[in-house]
């Protein structure tokens, strides 16, 4: 069984920064691909950023240059999402997932990020 827990959300003013954390535990080895998604009210969940087995990162166009995903050097089942220059359109619940296989993806419960203008 795999558990994923996000943390670090909160309320921030426009232009501010937050760092989200995602910790995976259970029957997992280090280095699995992990991703961040977000879901704003009334919208579908969308991809934000992902990090691969080789720690290659990719981003949604809407966050490129502002968000950075990284993996903890010691705890390879923990990833971070550094979010800079936050805007009101970044307000959403942010979810982390861990991809054990195409048929086994573990999701966290999400953490709320609210950006005030």
C-alpha positions, 0 to 999 in steps of 0.5 A: 500500500502506498500513501501520499501526503501533501503539505505546505499550502496556504494563503499568499498575496499575489506575487508571493511564494509557497513551497509545497511538499509531497511525501510518499510512504509504504511499499515504494522504492525511491525514484518513482515518477511523481507529479503535481496536479491542481484543481480550481473551483469549477474546473478539471484537474490539470497537470502542473509539473512532473519529475521522472525516474531520472529527475527530469522535470517538465511543466505546464506552460502556465507555470514554466519559469515560475514553478520548480519541482525537485526531489529531496536528495536524501528522501527520494520519495519526497518531492517539492514544488517551489511556486514563485510569483503566484497569481490569482489563477494559481488558486486551487487544490494542489494534488501530488501523485506517485506513479508506481506503474501505469495501473497503480497511481497513488494520489494524496488528499490535496493541499489548498493554495489561495492567492489573494490579489 
